[in-house]
């Protein structure tokens, strides 16, 4: 089993970024700052600028939580709850990361 977020870099969600994304002021999560193209998360659809809010239904408060939960995630499919803004549309999405596929 590999790290569910292998190939993904995350950063803390700063108040200015929350505002730019149109999220509520108290929203928590980890901002995706980089996704390697061949990673399992990229194949699942995770993108730069997404905010990871949950990993396997466990809340993500900051980048440290995302890293810890990504390492702890078990199973063949890892469920990510994300916030994404695309133009005028924004909302919550779910992605299933194939944790059996070896990225690179």
KESEDO-408349 format. One record per residue: x, y, z of N, C-alpha, C, O in turn; residue number from 1. Coordinates in Angstrom, 2 decimals. Layout:
REM KESEDO-408349
<nu X&nv Y&nw Z&cau X&cav Y&caw Z&cu X&cv Y&cw Z&ou X&ov Y&ow Z&k NUM> .
...
This chain:
REM KESEDO-408349
<nu 0.85&nv -1.17&nw 0.00&cau 0.00&cav 0.00&caw 0.00&cu 0.90&cv 1.24&cw 0.00&ou 1.92&ov 1.28&ow 0.68&k 1> .
<nu 0.50&nv 2.25&nw -0.76&cau 1.29&cav 3.48&caw -0.81&cu 0.52&cv 4.62&cw -0.15&ou -0.67&ov 4.50&ow 0.11&k 2> .
<nu 1.20&nv 5.70&nw 0.11&cau 0.60&cav 6.89&caw 0.68&cu -0.47&cv 7.42&cw -0.27&ou -0.21&ov 7.62&ow -1.46&k 3> .
<nu -1.67&nv 7.63&nw 0.24&cau -2.80&cav 8.07&caw -0.59&cu -2.54&cv 9.40&cw -1.27&ou -3.13&ov 9.69&ow -2.31&k 4> .
<nu -1.67&nv 10.23&nw -0.70&cau -1.38&cav 11.54&caw -1.28&cu 0.04&cv 11.60&cw -1.84&ou 0.60&ov 12.69&ow -1.97&k 5> .
<nu 0.63&nv 10.47&nw -2.17&cau 1.96&cav 10.47&caw -2.77&cu 1.92&cv 11.31&cw -4.04&ou 1.03&ov 11.15&ow -4.87&k 6> .
<nu 2.89&nv 12.20&nw -4.20&cau 2.95&cav 13.06&caw -5.37&cu 2.13&cv 14.33&cw -5.25&ou 1.99&ov 15.08&ow -6.22&k 7> .
<nu 1.59&nv 14.59&nw -4.05&cau 0.78&cav 15.78&caw -3.82&cu 1.45&cv 16.63&cw -2.74&ou 1.85&ov 16.11&ow -1.70&k 8> .
<nu 1.58&nv 17.94&nw -3.00&cau 2.08&cav 18.88&caw -1.99&cu 0.90&cv 19.71&cw -1.51&ou 0.07&ov 20.14&ow -2.31&k 9> .
<nu 0.83&nv 19.93&nw -0.20&cau -0.27&cav 20.70&caw 0.38&cu 0.29&cv 21.82&cw 1.25&ou 1.42&ov 21.75&ow 1.74&k 10> .
<nu -0.53&nv 22.85&nw 1.42&cau -0.18&cav 24.00&caw 2.27&cu -1.38&cv 24.33&cw 3.14&ou -2.51&ov 23.93&ow 2.84&k 11> .
<nu -1.14&nv 25.06&nw 4.22&cau -2.24&cav 25.50&caw 5.07&cu -3.15&cv 26.45&cw 4.29&ou -2.69&ov 27.19&ow 3.42&k 12> .
<nu -4.42&nv 26.41&nw 4.61&cau -5.43&cav 27.25&caw 3.94&cu -5.49&cv 28.59&cw 4.65&ou -6.05&ov 28.71&ow 5.74&k 13> .
<nu -4.91&nv 29.60&nw 4.04&cau -4.84&cav 30.94&caw 4.62&cu -6.17&cv 31.68&cw 4.39&ou -6.87&ov 31.40&ow 3.42&k 14> .
<nu -6.50&nv 32.64&nw 5.27&cau -7.76&cav 33.39&caw 5.13&cu -7.94&cv 34.05&cw 3.76&ou -9.04&ov 34.07&ow 3.22&k 15> .
<nu -6.87&nv 34.60&nw 3.20&cau -6.98&cav 35.25&caw 1.88&cu -7.35&cv 34.25&cw 0.79&ou -8.13&ov 34.58&ow -0.10&k 16> .
<nu -6.81&nv 33.05&nw 0.85&cau -7.13&cav 32.02&caw -0.13&cu -8.59&cv 31.59&cw 0.03&ou -9.29&ov 31.40&ow -0.97&k 17> .
<nu -9.05&nv 31.44&nw 1.27&cau -10.46&cav 31.11&caw 1.52&cu -11.36&cv 32.15&cw 0.85&ou -12.34&ov 31.81&ow 0.19&k 18> .
<nu -11.01&nv 33.43&nw 1.03&cau -11.81&cav 34.51&caw 0.45&cu -11.81&cv 34.44&cw -1.07&ou -12.86&ov 34.57&ow -1.70&k 19> .
<nu -10.63&nv 34.23&nw -1.66&cau -10.52&cav 34.15&caw -3.12&cu -11.32&cv 32.98&cw -3.69&ou -11.87&ov 33.08&ow -4.79&k 20> .
<nu -11.39&nv 31.88&nw -2.95&cau -12.13&cav 30.71&caw -3.41&cu -13.63&cv 30.82&cw -3.14&ou -14.41&ov 30.01&ow -3.64&k 21> .
<nu -14.03&nv 31.83&nw -2.35&cau -15.45&cav 31.98&caw -2.03&cu -15.91&cv 31.03&cw -0.95&ou -17.10&ov 30.71&ow -0.86&k 22> .
<nu -14.98&nv 30.57&nw -0.13&cau -15.32&cav 29.66&caw 0.97&cu -15.74&cv 30.49&cw 2.19&ou -15.41&ov 31.67&ow 2.29&k 23> .
<nu -16.47&nv 29.86&nw 3.10&cau -16.85&cav 30.54&caw 4.33&cu -15.60&cv 30.85&cw 5.15&ou -14.63&ov 30.10&ow 5.07&k 24> .
<nu -15.61&nv 31.93&nw 5.93&cau -14.42&cav 32.32&caw 6.68&cu -13.85&cv 31.23&cw 7.59&ou -12.63&ov 31.16&ow 7.76&k 25> .
<nu -14.68&nv 30.38&nw 8.17&cau -14.18&cav 29.35&caw 9.08&cu -13.85&cv 28.03&cw 8.42&ou -13.49&ov 27.07&ow 9.11&k 26> .
<nu -13.95&nv 27.96&nw 7.11&cau -13.70&cav 26.69&caw 6.41&cu -12.27&cv 26.21&cw 6.67&ou -11.34&ov 27.01&ow 6.74&k 27> .
<nu -12.13&nv 24.91&nw 6.81&cau -10.82&cav 24.33&caw 7.06&cu -10.47&cv 23.34&cw 5.97&ou -11.34&ov 22.86&ow 5.25&k 28> .
<nu -9.17&nv 23.05&nw 5.85&cau -8.70&cav 22.10&caw 4.86&cu -7.25&cv 22.35&cw 4.54&ou -6.58&ov 23.15&ow 5.20&k 29> .
<nu -6.77&nv 21.67&nw 3.53&cau -5.39&cav 21.82&caw 3.08&cu -5.41&cv 22.16&cw 1.60&ou -6.04&ov 21.46&ow 0.80&k 30> .
<nu -4.73&nv 23.24&nw 1.23&cau -4.68&cav 23.69&caw -0.16&cu -3.68&cv 22.84&cw -0.95&ou -2.54&ov 22.66&ow -0.52&k 31> .
<nu -4.11&nv 22.32&nw -2.09&cau -3.22&cav 21.54&caw -2.95&cu -2.33&cv 22.52&cw -3.72&ou -2.82&ov 23.31&ow -4.53&k 32> .
<nu -1.02&nv 22.47&nw -3.44&cau -0.09&cav 23.40&caw -4.08&cu 0.66&cv 22.76&cw -5.24&ou 1.30&ov 23.47&ow -6.03&k 33> .
<nu 0.60&nv 21.44&nw -5.37&cau 1.23&cav 20.76&caw -6.50&cu 0.70&cv 19.33&cw -6.58&ou 0.47&ov 18.69&ow -5.56&k 34> .
<nu 0.52&nv 18.84&nw -7.81&cau 0.13&cav 17.46&caw -8.04&cu 0.98&cv 16.92&cw -9.18&ou 0.92&ov 17.43&ow -10.30&k 35> .
<nu 1.76&nv 15.88&nw -8.91&cau 2.56&cav 15.25&caw -9.96&cu 1.61&cv 14.57&cw -10.94&ou 0.69&ov 13.86&ow -10.52&k 36> .
<nu 1.84&nv 14.78&nw -12.24&cau 0.93&cav 14.30&caw -13.27&cu 0.67&cv 12.80&cw -13.23&ou -0.45&ov 12.37&ow -13.49&k 37> .
<nu 1.66&nv 12.00&nw -12.92&cau 1.49&cav 10.55&caw -12.95&cu 1.02&cv 9.97&cw -11.61&ou 0.89&ov 8.75&ow -11.48&k 38> .
<nu 0.77&nv 10.82&nw -10.63&cau 0.38&cav 10.32&caw -9.31&cu -1.05&cv 9.76&cw -9.34&ou -1.85&ov 10.10&ow -10.21&k 39> .
<nu -1.34&nv 8.90&nw -8.37&cau -2.68&cav 8.34&caw -8.25&cu -3.72&cv 9.44&cw -8.05&ou -4.83&ov 9.36&ow -8.58&k 40> .
<nu -3.36&nv 10.46&nw -7.29&cau -4.30&cav 11.56&caw -7.04&cu -4.59&cv 12.35&cw -8.31&ou -5.73&ov 12.76&ow -8.52&k 41> .
<nu -3.59&nv 12.56&nw -9.16&cau -3.80&cav 13.26&caw -10.43&cu -4.72&cv 12.44&cw -11.34&ou -5.61&ov 12.98&ow -11.99&k 42> .
<nu -4.48&nv 11.14&nw -11.39&cau -5.32&cav 10.25&caw -12.20&cu -6.78&cv 10.31&cw -11.70&ou -7.71&ov 10.23&ow -12.50&k 43> .
<nu -6.96&nv 10.45&nw -10.39&cau -8.31&cav 10.55&caw -9.82&cu -8.96&cv 11.90&cw -10.09&ou -10.18&ov 12.03&ow -9.96&k 44> .
<nu -8.16&nv 12.91&nw -10.47&cau -8.71&cav 14.21&caw -10.80&cu -8.34&cv 15.34&cw -9.86&ou -8.81&ov 16.46&ow -10.05&k 45> .
<nu -7.51&nv 15.09&nw -8.85&cau -7.08&cav 16.15&caw -7.95&cu -6.26&cv 17.17&cw -8.72&ou -5.43&ov 16.80&ow -9.55&k 46> .
<nu -6.49&nv 18.46&nw -8.44&cau -5.84&cav 19.53&caw -9.19&cu -5.22&cv 20.57&cw -8.26&ou -5.62&ov 20.71&ow -7.10&k 47> .
<nu -4.24&nv 21.29&nw -8.80&cau -3.67&cav 22.46&caw -8.12&cu -4.81&cv 23.41&cw -7.77&ou -5.67&ov 23.68&ow -8.61&k 48> .
<nu -4.82&nv 23.92&nw -6.54&cau -5.85&cav 24.86&caw -6.12&cu -7.04&cv 24.22&cw -5.44&ou -7.86&ov 24.92&ow -4.85&k 49> .
<nu -7.16&nv 22.90&nw -5.51&cau -8.22&cav 22.21&caw -4.77&cu -7.94&cv 22.34&cw -3.28&ou -6.79&ov 22.52&ow -2.87&k 50> .
<nu -8.97&nv 22.24&nw -2.47&cau -8.81&cav 22.22&caw -1.02&cu -9.31&cv 20.87&cw -0.53&ou -10.48&ov 20.52&ow -0.72&k 51> .
<nu -8.42&nv 20.10&nw 0.11&cau -8.80&cav 18.80&caw 0.67&cu -9.46&cv 19.05&cw 2.01&ou -8.85&ov 19.61&ow 2.92&k 52> .
<nu -10.73&nv 18.64&nw 2.13&cau -11.50&cav 18.86&caw 3.34&cu -11.62&cv 17.60&cw 4.20&ou -11.73&ov 17.68&ow 5.43&k 53> .
<nu -11.59&nv 16.43&nw 3.55&cau -11.67&cav 15.15&caw 4.26&cu -10.88&cv 14.11&cw 3.51&ou -10.77&ov 14.15&ow 2.28&k 54> .
<nu -10.32&nv 13.17&nw 4.26&cau -9.69&cav 11.98&caw 3.69&cu -10.33&cv 10.79&cw 4.37&ou -10.23&ov 10.65&ow 5.59&k 55> .
<nu -10.97&nv 9.94&nw 3.59&cau -11.72&cav 8.79&caw 4.14&cu -12.64&cv 9.21&cw 5.28&ou -12.67&ov 8.58&ow 6.34&k 56> .
<nu -13.38&nv 10.28&nw 5.04&cau -14.39&cav 10.82&caw 5.96&cu -13.81&cv 11.35&cw 7.27&ou -14.55&ov 11.57&ow 8.23&k 57> .
<nu -12.50&nv 11.55&nw 7.31&cau -11.85&cav 12.16&caw 8.47&cu -11.56&cv 13.63&cw 8.13&ou -10.97&ov 13.90&ow 7.08&k 58> .
<nu -11.98&nv 14.57&nw 8.98&cau -11.79&cav 15.99&caw 8.66&cu -10.32&cv 16.39&cw 8.58&ou -9.48&ov 15.92&ow 9.35&k 59> .
<nu -10.04&nv 17.27&nw 7.63&cau -8.70&cav 17.82&caw 7.44&cu -8.76&cv 19.29&cw 7.85&ou -9.46&ov 20.09&ow 7.22&k 60> .
<nu -8.01&nv 19.66&nw 8.90&cau -8.00&cav 21.04&caw 9.38&cu -6.90&cv 21.86&cw 8.73&ou -7.04&ov 23.07&ow 8.54&k 61> .
<nu -5.77&nv 21.18&nw 8.39&cau -4.61&cav 21.91&caw 7.87&cu -3.72&cv 20.93&cw 7.09&ou -4.06&ov 19.76&ow 6.92&k 62> .
<nu -2.59&nv 21.42&nw 6.61&cau -1.71&cav 20.58&caw 5.79&cu -1.14&cv 19.40&cw 6.59&ou -0.95&ov 18.32&ow 6.03&k 63> .
<nu -0.87&nv 19.60&nw 7.87&cau -0.34&cav 18.50&caw 8.69&cu -1.35&cv 17.36&cw 8.79&ou -0.98&ov 16.19&ow 8.70&k 64> .
<nu -2.63&nv 17.70&nw 8.96&cau -3.68&cav 16.68&caw 8.99&cu -3.72&cv 15.91&cw 7.67&ou -3.82&ov 14.68&ow 7.66&k 65> .
<nu -3.63&nv 16.64&nw 6.55&cau -3.69&cav 15.99&caw 5.24&cu -2.56&cv 14.99&cw 5.07&ou -2.77&ov 13.88&ow 4.60&k 66> .
<nu -1.36&nv 15.39&nw 5.46&cau -0.20&cav 14.50&caw 5.33&cu -0.39&cv 13.27&cw 6.23&ou -0.18&ov 12.14&ow 5.78&k 67> .
<nu -0.78&nv 13.49&nw 7.47&cau -0.96&cav 12.39&caw 8.42&cu -2.05&cv 11.43&cw 7.95&ou -1.85&ov 10.21&ow 7.93&k 68> .
<nu -3.21&nv 11.96&nw 7.57&cau -4.32&cav 11.11&caw 7.15&cu -4.02&cv 10.41&cw 5.83&ou -4.45&ov 9.27&ow 5.61&k 69> .
<nu -3.28&nv 11.08&nw 4.94&cau -2.87&cav 10.44&caw 3.69&cu -2.00&cv 9.23&cw 3.93&ou -2.13&ov 8.22&ow 3.24&k 70> .
<nu -1.12&nv 9.32&nw 4.90&cau -0.24&cav 8.19&caw 5.25&cu -1.00&cv 7.08&cw 5.94&ou -0.66&ov 5.90&ow 5.78&k 71> .
<nu -2.02&nv 7.43&nw 6.72&cau -2.77&cav 6.45&caw 7.49&cu -3.87&cv 5.77&cw 6.67&ou -4.34&ov 4.70&ow 7.05&k 72> .
<nu -4.27&nv 6.36&nw 5.56&cau -5.40&cav 5.84&caw 4.79&cu -5.13&cv 4.40&cw 4.35&ou -4.06&ov 4.08&ow 3.82&k 73> .
<nu -6.11&nv 3.56&nw 4.57&cau -6.00&cav 2.14&caw 4.22&cu -7.06&cv 1.80&cw 3.18&ou -8.08&ov 2.48&ow 3.06&k 74> .
<nu -6.81&nv 0.74&nw 2.46&cau -7.80&cav 0.28&caw 1.49&cu -7.38&cv 0.57&cw 0.07&ou -6.45&ov 1.34&ow -0.18&k 75> .
<nu -8.07&nv -0.06&nw -0.85&cau -7.75&cav 0.08&caw -2.26&cu -8.22&cv 1.41&cw -2.84&ou -7.59&ov 1.94&ow -3.76&k 76> .
<nu -9.30&nv 1.96&nw -2.31&cau -9.84&cav 3.24&caw -2.77&cu -9.88&cv 4.20&cw -1.59&ou -10.44&ov 3.88&ow -0.54&k 77> .
<nu -9.30&nv 5.37&nw -1.77&cau -9.27&cav 6.39&caw -0.72&cu -10.19&cv 7.53&cw -1.16&ou -10.02&ov 8.09&ow -2.24&k 78> .
<nu -11.17&nv 7.87&nw -0.31&cau -12.15&cav 8.90&caw -0.63&cu -11.63&cv 10.27&cw -0.18&ou -11.29&ov 10.46&ow 0.99&k 79> .
<nu -11.59&nv 11.22&nw -1.11&cau -11.22&cav 12.60&caw -0.79&cu -12.44&cv 13.49&cw -1.00&ou -13.11&ov 13.42&ow -2.03&k 80> .
<nu -12.74&nv 14.32&nw -0.01&cau -13.74&cav 15.36&caw -0.17&cu -12.97&cv 16.65&cw -0.41&ou -12.13&ov 17.03&ow 0.41&k 81> .
<nu -13.24&nv 17.31&nw -1.52&cau -12.50&cav 18.52&caw -1.87&cu -13.45&cv 19.68&cw -2.16&ou -14.62&ov 19.48&ow -2.47&k 82> .
<nu -12.91&nv 20.88&nw -2.06&cau -13.59&cav 22.11&caw -2.50&cu -12.85&cv 22.58&cw -3.74&ou -11.61&ov 22.62&ow -3.76&k 83> .
<nu -13.59&nv 22.93&nw -4.77&cau -12.96&cav 23.38&caw -6.02&cu -13.73&cv 24.55&cw -6.58&ou -14.96&ov 24.57&ow -6.58&k 84> .
<nu -12.98&nv 25.55&nw -7.06&cau -13.58&cav 26.67&caw -7.79&cu -13.13&cv 26.58&cw -9.23&ou -11.94&ov 26.48&ow -9.53&k 85> .
<nu -14.11&nv 26.62&nw -10.13&cau -13.82&cav 26.64&caw -11.57&cu -14.64&cv 27.77&cw -12.18&ou -15.84&ov 27.63&ow -12.42&k 86> .
<nu -13.98&nv 28.89&nw -12.42&cau -14.68&cav 30.06&caw -12.95&cu -15.70&cv 30.55&cw -11.94&ou -15.36&ov 30.83&ow -10.79&k 87> .
<nu -16.95&nv 30.66&nw -12.36&cau -18.01&cav 31.14&caw -11.48&cu -18.61&cv 30.02&cw -10.64&ou -19.42&ov 30.28&ow -9.74&k 88> .
<nu -18.23&nv 28.78&nw -10.91&cau -18.78&cav 27.64&caw -10.19&cu -17.83&cv 27.20&cw -9.09&ou -16.61&ov 27.13&ow -9.29&k 89> .
<nu -18.39&nv 26.89&nw -7.94&cau -17.59&cav 26.39&caw -6.84&cu -18.43&cv 25.39&cw -6.07&ou -19.65&ov 25.50&ow -6.01&k 90> .
<nu -17.77&nv 24.42&nw -5.48&cau -18.52&cav 23.46&caw -4.69&cu -17.66&cv 22.32&cw -4.18&ou -16.45&ov 22.29&ow -4.37&k 91> .
<nu -18.34&nv 21.40&nw -3.53&cau -17.70&cav 20.24&caw -2.93&cu -17.80&cv 19.06&cw -3.88&ou -18.85&ov 18.80&ow -4.47&k 92> .
<nu -16.71&nv 18.35&nw -4.02&cau -16.65&cav 17.18&caw -4.88&cu -16.03&cv 16.02&cw -4.12&ou -15.32&ov 16.23&ow -3.13&k 93> .
<nu -16.30&nv 14.81&nw -4.57&cau -15.67&cav 13.63&caw -4.01&cu -14.84&cv 12.95&cw -5.08&ou -15.30&ov 12.78&ow -6.22&k 94> .
<nu -13.62&nv 12.55&nw -4.73&cau -12.74&cav 11.82&caw -5.64&cu -12.35&cv 10.53&cw -4.98&ou -12.14&ov 10.48&ow -3.76&k 95> .
<nu -12.25&nv 9.47&nw -5.77&cau -11.79&cav 8.18&caw -5.26&cu -10.40&cv 7.91&cw -5.84&ou -10.24&ov 7.76&ow -7.05&k 96> .
<nu -9.41&nv 7.86&nw -4.96&cau -8.03&cav 7.64&caw -5.36&cu -7.72&cv 6.15&cw -5.31&ou -7.88&ov 5.52&ow -4.27&k 97> .
<nu -7.29&nv 5.59&nw -6.42&cau -6.92&cav 4.17&caw -6.50&cu -5.58&cv 3.99&cw -5.80&ou -4.54&ov 4.35&ow -6.34&k 98> .
<nu -5.63&nv 3.44&nw -4.60&cau -4.44&cav 3.30&caw -3.78&cu -3.64&cv 2.05&cw -4.12&ou -2.62&ov 1.78&ow -3.49&k 99> .
<nu -4.09&nv 1.28&nw -5.11&cau -3.35&cav 0.08&caw -5.51&cu -2.46&cv 0.37&cw -6.70&ou -1.51&ov -0.37&ow -6.95&k 100> .
<nu -2.76&nv 1.43&nw -7.44&cau -2.00&cav 1.80&caw -8.64&cu -0.68&cv 2.42&cw -8.22&ou -0.67&ov 3.30&ow -7.36&k 101> .
<nu 0.40&nv 1.99&nw -8.79&cau 1.70&cav 2.55&caw -8.44&cu 1.98&cv 3.70&cw -9.38&ou 2.12&ov 3.52&ow -10.59&k 102> .
<nu 2.05&nv 4.90&nw -8.80&cau 2.29&cav 6.11&caw -9.59&cu 3.75&cv 6.26&cw -9.95&ou 4.62&ov 5.63&ow -9.35&k 103> .
<nu 4.02&nv 7.09&nw -10.92&cau 5.33&cav 7.52&caw -11.41&cu 5.43&cv 7.42&cw -12.87&ou 6.47&ov 7.74&ow -13.44&k 104> .
